[in-house]
Amino acid sequence: MKFLWVLYVELLILLSTTNAISNITACNSLGQIDKNKILSICQKIKNNISPNSHVYYPPSLNYYNNTYHYSISSTNLSVCSVVPCTTEDVSIIIKIIGENRVPFAIKSGGHSLNPGFSSTGGIHISMQCFNNVTYNPNDETVDVGPGLVWDDVYKQLQSYNVSVLGGRVSGVGVGGFLLGGGYGWKSSQDGLGIDNIVEYELVTPNGTIINVNNQTYPDLFFGLKGGLNNFGIVTNFKMRALSQTLVYGGVLIYLKPKIDDVINAVVNFQKTNQDPKAQILCDFTSILGVFAMNINIFYDAPIAPPNTFDVFTSILHEGELETQSYLSFVQAVPVFISANMRGRFHTVSVRNISKALMEKVRDLYINYTLPIIPSTQTVVTFSVEPFLSSYLNKSQGGAYPHSPSNPLFLICLQFGWILESSDQFFINAIQTVAKALLQTAIEDSQDLEGLEEILYPNYALIDTPLTKMYGSNVDRLKSIRQQVDPNGVMCLTGGFRF
């Protein structure tokens, strides 16, 4: 698939007929930027950074690898790709970009499905050199570089019998996950990823290198906990180390005749489970027109107590539960199927995983989604994410609102398709599904109107209003951004902007 991706990129280059590059998703529109100007800035960066860091251009294979994204619709053709390998070089790069007002992007794992959020037609910064994982036993913390995917982090921590609160599926990047919030398999025990960060190493938009924690820069620390890439470039996350044994679990697959039984099982599990080590993820999924329902089952110990998951294992299914490493479990969750397609995420937040809501997810999937989409070359997944109602008890606050007094549960919607001409069709479909699910939750007596329904930024569509993700925190976050970035350097990159 990487070979096909290279061919795709080269075709786009051949089709390019203009030297003008549009700035995407910026605070202030830059209009058209001359490609020749950006080329000169790429060369200036190359002349000023250390020999440890690199600048690449097409058709270099390094360029393609640096700009590659999980979803092909998330990729833009940058003029050059820059790979800083020291924090000092990140500082030099951001200063040059700010002085010359050119569009840029910052890529960690490249798993965002919103176009332009980690890609650009200007200067693409790949954080791949920041791949350190250092366990600090004296204070029980782990230093994690933003250039990693979580598979790499878990692998390097295995020998210490510790882990951190990271991504639930293979291939998710560290940077975007942690800057957006971070829901993980251990969230019912330890909260979100942002609740487990004790310090950030940050290159501010003016190039200053600082260590941000609750004592040194409390407002900035608040903003970085879910505020995405608005405040600079993070070069290290210092996280709490969490004890990690072998785990128990796997993926159970159910075909259409058993769907109602599985729905009842999910609702029953959500109502009765009180064990924070027991976690599930419920996927309604269709691959090439074949419908199934997957229950991803996780228990944070080598063996689950008797009867913990009987409501699921008693229903006819494929797959099995077994004792395995945490890394093996994460890599078994099937996400690779939508790689190298076009795609979008969107989301709904609800107060209760009720039977009425689960039945609406089923009905929308079977009676609405499946009939309107092509049966081939399309992937559709609706993921329901139950946690314990107490899962936010360890919340440390932050930009992304996640208060113990307002626990919300996520439903993640994902569409994957092939043709660019189908983009708006699928975007309309995913918005329709989200609206219908929200309406069902409200009719189910769930108080979700106004600002009560906070959407998870890492799942939200590109045009989601800030107040729908950050609620009453928006004004404070705008003020913090203005203080740290008065010249609007971070407005030159993509993402949700304060």
C-alpha distance (Angstrom), angle and dihedral (degrees) to the residues before:
residue distance angle dihedral
M1 . . .
K2 3.82 . .
F3 3.85 87.6 .
L4 3.81 90.5 53.5
W5 3.78 89.3 47.8
V6 3.83 91.1 54.5
L7 3.81 90.4 50.6
Y8 3.80 89.7 49.3
V9 3.80 92.6 52.0
E10 3.82 92.8 46.8
L11 3.81 89.9 51.1
L12 3.79 90.4 53.4
I13 3.79 90.5 49.9
L14 3.81 90.3 52.7
L15 3.79 90.1 49.4
S16 3.79 92.9 50.5
T17 3.81 109.1 107.0
T18 3.78 102.6 169.8
N19 3.76 137.6 68.3
A20 3.79 90.3 -150.7
I21 3.79 118.2 102.0
S22 3.80 121.1 -162.8
N23 3.77 119.8 -136.7
I24 3.81 109.0 -125.8
T25 3.80 126.1 -145.9
A26 3.80 97.2 -12.1
C27 3.81 127.7 158.2
N28 3.79 89.8 -121.4
S29 3.78 121.8 24.9
L30 3.80 113.1 -113.4
G31 3.77 93.2 -167.7
Q32 3.79 112.2 -150.2
I33 3.80 121.3 -6.1
D34 3.80 120.7 -157.7
K35 3.80 111.6 -116.9
N36 3.80 90.1 -145.9
K37 3.79 90.1 58.5
I38 3.78 90.8 51.7
L39 3.81 90.1 49.0
S40 3.78 89.0 55.5
I41 3.83 90.6 50.3
C42 3.81 90.0 50.4
Q43 3.80 88.4 54.4
K44 3.80 91.5 46.7
I45 3.80 89.7 53.6
K46 3.79 90.4 49.3
N47 3.80 90.9 51.4
N48 3.81 93.6 50.4
I49 3.81 105.5 40.7
S50 3.78 123.7 83.2
P51 3.83 123.2 -96.3
N52 3.83 87.4 -103.7
S53 3.79 91.1 71.7
H54 3.80 130.2 62.3
V55 3.80 146.2 -149.4
Y56 3.82 119.8 -154.2
Y57 3.80 134.6 -171.2
P58 3.81 133.9 -166.9
P59 3.01 131.2 -58.0
S60 3.82 88.9 34.1
L61 3.81 113.3 115.2
N62 3.80 88.0 -136.4
Y63 3.80 88.6 58.6
Y64 3.81 91.6 53.8
N65 3.79 92.7 46.7
N66 3.79 91.8 48.9
T67 3.80 95.2 50.3
Y68 3.82 96.1 39.5
H69 3.83 115.8 119.6
Y70 3.78 133.3 -168.3
S71 3.81 88.2 -117.0
I72 3.79 116.6 44.9
S73 3.82 91.5 -145.7
S74 3.81 89.1 62.2
T75 3.79 92.1 63.9
N76 3.78 127.9 95.1
L77 3.78 125.5 -176.7
S78 3.79 105.1 -110.5
V79 3.78 121.0 -159.6
C80 3.80 88.8 -123.6
S81 3.77 139.5 -7.5
V82 3.79 118.5 -129.0
V83 3.81 121.9 -158.0
P84 3.82 111.6 -166.9
C85 3.78 113.8 -164.8
T86 3.81 100.1 -176.3
T87 3.78 131.9 48.3
E88 3.79 88.7 -124.8
D89 3.80 90.0 58.4
V90 3.81 90.4 50.8
S91 3.80 86.4 55.6
I92 3.82 91.8 51.1
I93 3.81 91.9 47.8
I94 3.80 96.3 49.6
K95 3.83 90.9 47.3
I96 3.81 92.0 53.3
I97 3.81 92.3 45.6
G98 3.82 91.7 48.9
E99 3.79 94.1 47.2
N100 3.81 92.1 50.7
R101 3.82 98.4 38.0
V102 3.80 97.6 -134.0
P103 3.82 125.1 154.7
F104 3.80 116.7 -104.1
A105 3.79 142.1 169.7
I106 3.80 135.5 -148.2
K107 3.79 118.6 -144.1
S108 3.79 127.1 -167.0
G109 3.81 109.4 162.6
G110 3.81 97.8 -18.6
H111 3.81 95.2 -128.6
S112 3.83 98.3 131.4
L113 3.81 113.2 114.7
N114 3.82 95.1 -159.8
P115 3.82 108.8 99.7
G116 3.78 113.2 -118.2
F117 3.80 96.4 14.2
S118 3.81 93.3 109.6
S119 3.80 100.6 6.8
T120 3.79 136.3 63.0
G121 3.76 146.9 179.1
G122 3.79 87.5 -125.0
I123 3.82 127.0 50.8
H124 3.79 116.9 -16.5
I125 3.83 116.5 -153.1
S126 3.79 114.6 -159.2
M127 3.81 114.5 -163.6
Q128 3.81 93.3 -161.1
C129 3.83 94.4 122.9
F130 3.80 90.4 62.2
N131 3.79 91.9 80.5
N132 3.79 102.7 131.7
V133 3.81 122.5 138.0
T134 3.81 111.1 -176.6
Y135 3.78 123.2 173.8
N136 3.80 113.1 -151.7
P137 3.84 106.9 -161.5
N138 3.82 94.1 -177.4
D139 3.81 93.7 68.0
E140 3.82 98.2 15.8
T141 3.80 95.0 -118.4
V142 3.79 134.7 129.9
D143 3.80 126.0 -144.9
V144 3.81 109.1 -143.2
G145 3.80 125.9 -172.4
P146 3.82 119.4 -137.1
G147 3.81 93.3 -130.7
L148 3.80 94.0 72.7
V149 3.78 134.5 89.7
W150 3.79 115.6 -133.2
D151 3.81 93.1 -109.6
D152 3.81 88.0 67.1
V153 3.80 93.0 48.0
Y154 3.81 94.3 50.9
K155 3.81 91.5 45.8
Q156 3.80 93.7 53.5
L157 3.82 93.2 47.1
Q158 3.82 96.9 48.5
S159 3.80 95.6 91.0
Y160 3.82 91.1 55.8
N161 3.83 93.7 52.0
V162 3.79 90.0 -125.2
S163 3.78 135.7 108.6
V164 3.79 139.4 177.3
L165 3.77 133.0 -127.8
G166 3.79 101.0 -88.8
G167 3.78 143.4 135.4
R168 3.79 124.5 -31.3
V169 3.81 98.7 -144.5
S170 3.78 136.6 46.1
G171 3.80 121.8 -87.7
V172 3.81 100.1 23.6
G173 3.81 114.1 139.3
V174 3.79 123.0 -121.9
G175 3.80 97.0 -134.7
G176 3.79 102.6 54.3
F177 3.81 93.3 38.2
L178 3.81 94.2 54.5
L179 3.80 97.0 38.7
G180 3.81 90.7 52.9
G181 3.82 99.7 46.5
G182 3.78 111.4 -88.4
Y183 3.83 125.4 -126.3
G184 3.81 112.4 -159.2
W185 3.79 143.6 172.7
K186 3.80 89.7 -96.7
S187 3.82 95.9 48.4
S188 3.81 94.7 108.8
Q189 3.81 86.2 59.7
D190 3.79 103.4 34.6
G191 3.81 110.7 15.5
L192 3.80 123.9 -125.0
G193 3.78 130.3 -25.7
I194 3.81 90.8 -100.6
D195 3.81 89.9 55.9
N196 3.79 88.6 61.3
I197 3.81 99.2 50.8
V198 3.80 114.0 102.4
E199 3.80 98.4 175.5
Y200 3.81 143.3 5.6
E201 3.78 127.8 -152.4
L202 3.80 101.9 -143.3
V203 3.78 135.9 -174.2
T204 3.79 103.3 -152.4
P205 3.82 121.1 -142.3
N206 3.82 90.6 -97.3
G207 3.82 91.0 53.5
T208 3.81 99.5 -102.9
I209 3.80 114.6 144.7
I210 3.81 112.8 -139.7
N211 3.80 139.9 163.5
V212 3.80 109.2 -127.2
N213 3.79 121.7 -156.3
N214 3.78 136.5 139.0
Q215 3.80 91.8 -83.3
T216 3.81 102.8 41.8
Y217 3.82 101.2 41.9
P218 3.83 109.2 0.5
D219 3.82 96.5 174.2
L220 3.79 93.1 48.4
F221 3.82 89.8 45.3
F222 3.81 87.8 54.6
G223 3.81 91.4 49.1
L224 3.80 95.7 49.2
K225 3.81 91.3 54.8
G226 3.79 96.2 87.4
G227 3.82 98.6 -22.5
L228 3.81 93.5 112.3
N229 3.82 119.8 -148.9
N230 3.80 98.4 -25.1
F231 3.80 98.4 110.2
G232 3.80 106.9 46.2
I233 3.79 138.0 -73.5
V234 3.82 119.0 -45.7
T235 3.80 112.8 -143.9
N236 3.83 98.9 177.8
F237 3.79 139.0 19.6
K238 3.80 117.8 -156.0
M239 3.81 106.3 -156.2
R240 3.78 137.4 -179.5
A241 3.79 112.9 -97.8
L242 3.81 113.0 -125.3
S243 3.79 124.3 -157.2
Q244 3.81 111.5 -105.8
T245 3.79 129.3 -167.1
L246 3.77 128.0 166.8
V247 3.81 111.4 -63.6
Y248 3.79 135.6 -140.3
G249 3.78 124.8 -132.3
G250 3.77 149.2 72.8
V251 3.79 143.6 -179.0
L252 3.82 120.6 -64.0
I253 3.82 115.7 -163.0
Y254 3.81 123.8 -154.4
L255 3.79 128.2 -171.8
K256 3.79 125.9 -137.7
P257 3.86 99.5 -86.4
K258 3.82 90.3 62.0
I259 3.80 98.1 45.7
D260 3.82 96.5 102.7
D261 3.80 91.0 50.6
V262 3.79 90.4 51.0
I263 3.81 91.7 48.8
N264 3.80 89.9 54.6
A265 3.80 89.3 47.9
V266 3.82 92.5 52.5
V267 3.81 92.5 49.1
N268 3.80 91.3 46.6
F269 3.82 92.4 48.1
Q270 3.79 91.5 49.9
K271 3.81 91.3 51.2
T272 3.79 98.8 44.4
N273 3.79 108.5 30.1
Q274 3.81 113.2 103.0
D275 3.80 98.3 162.8
P276 3.84 111.1 106.9
K277 3.82 90.5 -158.9
A278 3.82 91.4 61.9
Q279 3.79 115.6 83.0
I280 3.81 137.4 163.6
L281 3.79 137.1 -170.7
C282 3.81 116.1 -157.5
D283 3.83 117.7 -152.6
F284 3.79 127.7 -170.8
T285 3.78 99.9 -163.9
S286 3.78 142.1 173.6
I287 3.78 124.9 -167.6
L288 3.80 117.2 -173.9
G289 3.78 90.0 -20.6
V290 3.83 97.2 -49.8
F291 3.81 111.3 124.1
A292 3.80 123.2 -147.8
M293 3.77 140.7 151.2
N294 3.80 119.5 -131.7
I295 3.78 127.1 -162.3
N296 3.80 112.2 -161.7
I297 3.80 105.0 -156.8
F298 3.81 123.2 -161.7
Y299 3.78 132.8 179.7
D300 3.79 118.9 178.5
A301 3.80 97.2 -136.2
P302 3.83 135.1 58.9
I303 3.80 91.8 -97.2
A304 3.80 130.6 23.0
P305 3.82 119.2 -132.9
P306 3.81 114.1 -97.3
N307 3.82 116.1 -77.9
T308 3.83 94.5 10.2
F309 3.80 93.7 126.9
D310 3.81 101.1 17.8
V311 3.81 91.5 119.1
F312 3.81 87.2 67.6
T313 3.79 104.0 33.5
S314 3.83 91.7 51.1
I315 3.83 90.5 65.0
L316 3.82 118.2 81.5
H317 3.79 107.1 -94.8
E318 3.79 147.9 147.1
G319 3.81 121.8 -116.8
E320 3.77 132.8 42.6
L321 3.78 142.2 -119.6
E322 3.79 118.6 -121.1
T323 3.78 145.4 160.7
Q324 3.80 111.9 -93.6
S325 3.79 144.2 141.5
Y326 3.78 118.8 -72.3
L327 3.81 89.4 -115.9
S328 3.81 92.5 52.3
F329 3.78 90.6 50.4
V330 3.82 93.6 50.9
Q331 3.80 92.4 47.5
A332 3.81 91.6 51.3
V333 3.81 93.5 63.5
P334 3.86 104.0 102.2
V335 3.81 108.9 -120.7
F336 3.80 101.8 125.9
I337 3.80 91.5 83.7
S338 3.81 93.7 82.9
A339 3.81 97.1 43.0
N340 3.82 116.1 124.9
M341 3.80 92.9 18.8
R342 3.78 128.7 109.0
G343 3.78 112.1 -100.5
R344 3.78 156.0 151.4
F345 3.78 138.9 -147.8
H346 3.78 124.9 -149.7
T347 3.77 132.1 168.1
V348 3.78 150.0 -155.3
S349 3.81 125.5 -155.5
V350 3.80 119.5 -149.1
R351 3.78 137.1 179.7
N352 3.78 97.3 -136.5
I353 3.80 136.7 25.4
S354 3.80 91.9 -136.8
K355 3.78 129.2 174.4
A356 3.81 90.6 -113.0
L357 3.78 90.4 54.7
M358 3.80 94.4 46.3
E359 3.79 90.6 49.4
K360 3.80 89.7 51.1
V361 3.81 90.2 51.8
R362 3.81 87.8 51.7
D363 3.80 94.1 46.6
L364 3.79 94.1 47.3
Y365 3.75 90.3 48.6
I366 3.79 98.1 47.1
N367 3.81 102.8 29.6
Y368 3.80 101.6 32.6
T369 3.78 112.2 20.6
L370 3.78 102.2 39.3
P371 3.84 97.1 48.3
I372 3.81 94.9 50.2
I373 3.79 100.1 45.6
P374 3.80 127.7 75.0
S375 3.79 110.7 -99.0
T376 3.80 93.7 -133.4
Q377 3.78 133.4 55.3
T378 3.80 91.4 15.7
V379 3.80 132.2 109.6
V380 3.81 122.0 -167.0
T381 3.80 124.1 179.4
F382 3.80 130.9 174.6
S383 3.82 110.0 -169.9
V384 3.80 121.6 -164.6
E385 3.81 112.1 -159.4
P386 3.82 114.8 -160.1
F387 3.81 121.0 -175.2
L388 3.78 133.1 170.1
S389 3.80 110.5 -77.3
S390 3.81 86.1 -119.3
Y391 3.80 94.6 55.7
L392 3.79 93.2 112.9
N393 3.80 95.3 52.2
K394 3.80 89.0 105.6
S395 3.79 93.6 50.2
Q396 3.80 112.9 143.0
G397 3.79 93.1 -166.5
G398 3.77 124.7 -122.0
A399 3.77 143.6 150.8
Y400 3.82 93.1 -50.7
P401 3.83 105.4 67.6
H402 3.81 110.8 -125.8
S403 3.76 107.5 150.4
P404 3.83 123.3 171.8
S405 3.80 86.6 -129.0
N406 3.81 91.4 60.0
P407 3.82 108.9 38.2
L408 3.78 111.9 177.9
F409 3.80 129.7 -172.6
L410 3.77 122.2 -142.0
I411 3.77 132.8 -129.1
C412 3.81 110.7 -166.2
L413 3.80 117.8 -157.3
Q414 3.81 119.7 -161.8
F415 3.78 130.9 -179.5
G416 3.80 123.6 -175.5
W417 3.81 124.5 -172.4
I418 3.81 142.2 156.3
L419 3.81 113.0 -129.9
E420 3.81 123.9 71.5
S421 3.80 88.3 -148.1
S422 3.83 87.9 66.3
D423 3.82 95.1 57.0
Q424 3.79 98.8 102.2
F425 3.80 92.5 42.4
F426 3.80 91.6 58.9
I427 3.80 94.4 39.9
N428 3.81 88.8 54.8
A429 3.80 90.2 47.8
I430 3.79 94.8 51.3
Q431 3.82 91.2 48.1
T432 3.80 90.8 50.0
V433 3.80 91.6 51.8
A434 3.82 92.3 48.1
K435 3.81 92.4 50.9
A436 3.80 92.0 48.3
L437 3.80 92.8 50.6
L438 3.79 92.5 48.3
Q439 3.79 90.7 50.0
T440 3.81 90.5 50.3
A441 3.80 91.1 51.9
I442 3.82 91.0 50.3
E443 3.82 91.0 48.6
D444 3.82 86.3 50.2
S445 3.83 87.2 64.1
Q446 3.80 94.5 -102.0
D447 3.81 111.8 147.6
L448 3.80 100.5 -129.7
E449 3.77 105.0 132.8
G450 3.79 124.7 113.9
L451 3.82 112.5 9.1
E452 3.79 95.1 -23.5
E453 3.80 93.8 95.9
I454 3.81 102.4 72.0
L455 3.82 111.1 -173.1
Y456 3.80 122.6 -144.9
P457 3.85 108.1 -110.7
N458 3.81 94.8 -143.9
Y459 3.82 90.3 60.1
A460 3.81 100.9 33.9
L461 3.81 122.3 111.1
I462 3.79 117.9 -108.5
D463 3.82 95.5 -102.7
T464 3.83 96.3 50.6
P465 3.84 110.1 132.2
L466 3.80 115.4 -114.6
T467 3.80 91.6 -122.8
K468 3.81 90.0 60.0
M469 3.83 89.6 59.9
Y470 3.80 104.1 29.7
G471 3.80 104.2 24.7
S472 3.78 114.2 -172.2
N473 3.83 91.2 -3.0
V474 3.82 92.7 76.3
D475 3.81 97.6 90.0
R476 3.80 92.3 47.9
L477 3.79 91.1 48.6
K478 3.81 91.8 50.0
S479 3.80 88.7 52.5
I480 3.81 92.8 49.6
R481 3.80 91.4 48.9
Q482 3.79 91.0 50.3
Q483 3.80 90.8 51.9
V484 3.80 96.1 48.7
D485 3.81 96.9 35.1
P486 3.82 110.3 27.8
N487 3.81 91.2 156.0
G488 3.80 94.0 54.4
V489 3.80 97.1 -122.3
M490 3.80 92.1 152.1
C491 3.81 87.6 53.6
L492 3.79 85.5 74.0
T493 3.80 91.2 69.1
G494 3.79 132.0 63.9
G495 3.79 130.9 -99.8
F496 3.78 139.1 74.5
R497 3.81 103.8 -34.4
F498 3.80 127.3 -152.3
